[in-house]
Amino acid sequence: MDDLDFDAYSDHELIVLFEDLKRTNKFLEQENRLFESNLMRVNPHVLKAEGTLDGKDDMNKETDGQDRKDNRREERHKKKKGEKAKEQDKPILLTPEQKSEIATRELEELRDEIEKQKEEWGKVLDNFKAEMEEVEIRVAEVKKASYEFKRDIVQQAVNLRTGKVIAERVQRYFEDKIRSK
């Protein structure tokens, strides 16, 4: 890619090349996330030491900044001594079989995690259903008590002359309810 003469390409060819590079980058980013996920599960201290995790908090950022300063000091120190500072390590390339194995393991891990989540949410759902049944039973009891109160007290305990409910009957009704419980 470094040796391409972009001036020789037409606008359309540059756009096609750009789109192809975007697709390739997107694929590589997804592949890197997959491999980091696997590495984090298998060997978590490696990624933490390198600081390649995306989900760092402020504390880690401060310590990473300090680590970078220390690394730069070491590199300067090596250069002063005449030692060659390491350039970037060459990337370790995985074979397609290794990539497939890692992807398969991650897929299995995701399936296991999904099953665990299904079980957990199934339990939560069962708890909510049980609570709903309890509420429905309580609502039915309240409706029944309301119906009985209207039937026994409101309609029958009315003073025909004044049209008011007789207080003694209401009081006796509630005392009987309390005793029955």
Disulfide bonds with the S-S distance in Angstrom:
none
